[in-house]
Amino acid sequence: MNDDTSPAAILRKRLYWHSRRGMWELDLLLIPFLEHRFDGLSEDEQLAYQRLIEEEDQDLFGWLMRREWPEEPSLKRIVKMIVDHAETTDNSAYRTL
């Protein structure tokens, strides 16, 4: 068990649990992105991710399935990053979430 109580660790745990959604399809996109790419994002991109996961599941699903795009440019950019990551990364290990 990880007992790290630093602000960064607490934020990471919060983001992880908020990235676990009510839809398995969203989990398969958000969790791998968080685990593999979040730390390498700029501060603005990290804030955009945090704003993104506050959105409703049905909106996230439409955006991440590329049916439509968020109006806010920063959210649109992070959605594109998540989709690109999913399309270029082997996420088979996450299929058992």
Secondary structure, 3 states (H helix, E strand, C coil): CCCCCCHHHHHHHHHHHHHCCCCHHHHHHHHHHHHHHHHHCCHHHHHHHHHHCCCCHHHHHHHHCCCCCCCCHHHHHHHHHHHHHHHHCCCHHHHHC
